Amino acid sequence: MRNRELAHAFLEKNIFAGLKNMNDGFDSEAIKYFTESEFRIVLERVEKFGLGIYGIEPWENGNMFDVRCYEDYSKNPTDPEWYNSAFNHFISTGEELLYAASYYIPSITDND
């Protein structure tokens, strides 16, 4: 298996398990979108496994709403303060958003 396939399998098994992908075709089928409550679970699992988030991309009604990247907050994508702060910013807008992220998996993506 290639590193990208390993990363995908890891995310499916450990991060996305039991959550509903809300992407109904408005974006690439490879990108998973979650409601606010389920994305909070994603972030909790990311932190638990020591992973990182490169960026968070919320969408509203099938259109990109905004994007925040770890470089705007921290030097480290595994710093939970950055992604929780960005997520809380999006929540504070009061908009009903769907959330996607790009993930950093140290033991897999470092060798890609």
ZAPA-906831 format. One line per 5 residues: their letters; for each residue z, x, y of N, C-alpha, C. Coordinates in steps of 0.02 Angstrom, whole numbers, plus 50000, padded with zeros to 5 digits. Each point is the difference from the previous one (the first is absolute). Layout:
a	Z/X/Y/Z/X/Y/Z/X/Y | ...
***
This chain:
mrnre	50000/50042/49940/50000/49958/50060/50000/50044/50062 | 49963/49980/50049/49999/50035/50064/50063/49982/50040 | 50016/50042/50049/50060/49989/50040/50000/49932/50035 | 49942/49979/50025/49995/49936/50035/50016/49942/49953 | 49975/50005/49938/50014/49949/49950/50074/49999/49981
lahaf	50030/50060/49994/50071/50005/49986/50042/49969/50056 | 49981/50013/50061/50036/49972/50057/49995/49924/50000 | 49940/49974/49987/49990/49928/49998/50043/49969/49945 | 50000/50029/49941/50040/49974/49944/50074/50002/50016 | 50023/50054/50032/50071/50005/50018/50019/49945/50049
lekni	49959/49991/50052/50014/49948/50049/50002/49931/49968 | 49952/49985/49957/49997/49935/49967/50063/49987/49960 | 50022/50051/49963/50057/49992/49954/50067/49999/50037 | 50008/50043/50050/50065/50011/50030/50010/49970/50070 | 49947/49990/50036/50008/49977/50069/49976/49927/50008
faglk	49944/49983/49969/49971/49933/50010/50020/49949/49946 | 50034/50022/49948/50017/49956/49943/50038/49938/50024 | 49975/49941/49979/50033/49938/50016/49986/49972/50069 | 49959/50035/50039/49983/49978/50068/49930/49972/50001 | 49988/49955/50047/49935/49967/50005/49955/50033/50052
nmndg	49943/50024/49977/49950/50029/50045/49967/49942/50038 | 50005/50002/50066/49974/49946/50042/49928/50013/50024 | 49970/50054/49977/49931/50015/50018/49954/49953/49962 | 49972/49952/50035/49956/49951/49970/49926/50016/50011 | 49986/50064/50014/49932/50021/50010/49984/50020/50071
fdsea	50048/49997/50045/49986/50018/50070/49996/50076/50010 | 50021/50038/49949/49996/50073/50003/49982/50025/49930 | 49991/50064/49993/49984/50029/49935/50050/49977/49948 | 49976/49983/49940/50045/49975/49948/50050/50053/49978 | 49988/50063/50015/50046/50054/49982/50062/50001/50044
ikyft	49998/49966/50057/50055/50000/50047/50043/49938/49990 | 50064/50012/49988/50047/49944/49988/50034/49982/50066 | 50005/49935/50011/50034/49973/50060/50058/49956/49977 | 50054/50004/50038/50060/49963/49983/50029/49964/50060 | 50035/49945/49987/50036/49965/50052/50056/50045/50026
esefr	50029/49980/50055/50055/50038/50029/50057/50011/49949 | 50021/49947/49967/50057/50006/49954/49983/50045/49940 | 49939/49996/49975/49982/50042/49944/49985/50072/50021 | 49975/50009/50061/49988/50068/50024/50067/50037/50010 | 50052/49963/50018/50067/50030/50005/50019/50028/49931
ivler	49985/49963/49947/50014/50024/49932/49960/50063/49985 | 49936/49999/50020/49958/50060/49991/50033/50060/50032 | 50023/49993/50063/50030/50056/50035/50065/50022/49967 | 50039/49954/49975/50062/50018/49965/49984/50039/49937 | 49948/49980/49963/49981/50036/49940/49971/50069/50016
vekfg	49961/50004/50053/49973/50064/50021/50057/50049/50014 | 50050/49977/50036/50058/50042/50015/50037/50019/49936 | 50012/49953/49956/50035/50012/49938/49967/50055/49958 | 49934/50000/49998/49963/50048/49959/49985/50065/50038 | 50021/50005/50063/49989/50061/50039/49927/50010/50020
lgiyg	49964/49945/50005/49930/50003/50020/49996/50000/50076 | 49940/49996/50026/49991/49997/50072/49946/49950/50018 | 49996/49986/50064/49949/49956/50028/49962/50040/50053 | 49935/50004/49992/49958/50032/50051/49990/49954/50060 | 49988/49936/49985/49988/49952/50053/50012/49929/49977
iepwe	50016/49957/50047/50009/49928/49987/49948/49964/50042 | 49964/49955/49967/49946/49963/50032/50011/49925/49990 | 50027/49965/50050/50007/49928/49994/49936/49964/50022 | 49988/49944/49967/49943/49958/50016/50024/49930/50016 | 49963/49966/50043/50015/49931/50019/49936/49959/49993
ngnmf	50003/49949/49958/49942/49956/49990/49936/50038/49983 | 50006/50050/49957/49941/50037/49978/49975/50053/50049 | 50037/50013/50053/49981/50050/50050/50055/50052/50008 | 49979/50063/50008/50051/50052/50011/50039/49985/50063 | 50065/50003/49994/50045/49986/50057/50017/50065/50037
dvrcy	50016/50052/49962/50021/50063/50029/50006/50051/49943 | 50018/50060/50015/50014/50050/49949/50050/50049/50028 | 50046/50023/49959/50047/50052/50019/49999/50053/49945 | 50000/50063/50022/49997/50057/49954/50063/50042/50006 | 50017/50035/49947/50062/50038/50000/50001/50053/50055
edysk	49942/50028/50018/49999/50051/50052/50025/49975/50067 | 49998/49934/50010/50025/49971/50062/50076/49998/50003 | 50033/50010/49942/50072/49993/49995/50035/50061/49972 | 49968/50036/49956/50033/50052/49961/49949/50053/49978 | 50025/50056/49976/49957/50051/49971/49994/49991/49925
nptdp	50035/49951/49972/50005/49992/49929/49985/49928/49979 | 49949/49988/49959/49985/49931/49979/50054/49970/49956 | 50045/50042/49971/50053/49974/49957/50063/49980/50039 | 49999/50008/50065/50057/49981/50042/50004/49924/50007 | 50049/49968/49967/50004/49927/50003/50012/49973/50070
ewyns	50028/50041/50044/50012/49976/50068/49935/49983/50034 | 49947/50039/49987/49937/49988/50034/49970/49934/49977 | 49994/49990/49935/49965/49939/49977/50042/49938/50010 | 50065/50005/49996/50042/49942/50015/49997/49982/50074 | 49999/50051/50043/49995/49988/50072/49933/49967/50017
afnhf	49946/50025/49972/49933/49971/50012/49998/49928/49975 | 50026/49988/49940/50001/49933/49972/50041/49952/50044 | 50058/50023/50022/50041/49957/50044/49965/49986/50066 | 49961/50048/50025/49960/49987/50060/49951/49942/49988 | 49965/50002/49944/49952/49947/49985/50035/49933/49992
istge	50058/49999/49968/50037/49938/49992/50020/49972/50068 | 50019/50044/50046/50023/49979/50066/49945/49966/50041 | 49937/50008/49980/49946/49967/50038/50002/49925/49990 | 50033/49978/49946/50003/49928/49986/49937/49972/49968 | 49952/50043/49986/49938/49978/49969/50009/49995/49924
ellya	49963/49955/49969/50000/49995/49927/49947/50047/49974 | 50022/50056/49973/49954/50054/49981/50002/50013/49925 | 49946/50028/49975/49998/50027/49932/49998/50076/50007 | 50034/50035/49955/50010/50071/50007/49968/50040/49943 | 49965/50053/50019/49974/50049/49952/50025/50068/50023
asyyi	49998/50047/49954/50021/50068/50017/49958/50050/49960 | 49999/50061/50025/49973/50056/49960/50060/50041/49979 | 50001/50019/49936/50059/50027/49969/49994/50074/49984 | 50055/50035/50008/50006/50071/49982/50044/50004/49939 | 49973/50027/49946/50037/50009/49938/50003/50076/49988
psitd	50055/50032/50017/50003/50073/50001/49975/50036/49938 | 50023/49982/49942/49981/50037/49940/49928/49990/49979 | 49970/49946/50024/49930/49985/49982/49952/50020/50055 | 50014/49976/50062/49952/50011/50054/49999/50072/50024 | 50054/50038/49988/49999/50070/50021/49949/50041/49961
nd	49981/49976/49941/49954/50036/49958/49929/49971/50002 | 49988/49951/50042/49935/49966/50003/49948/50044/50031
***
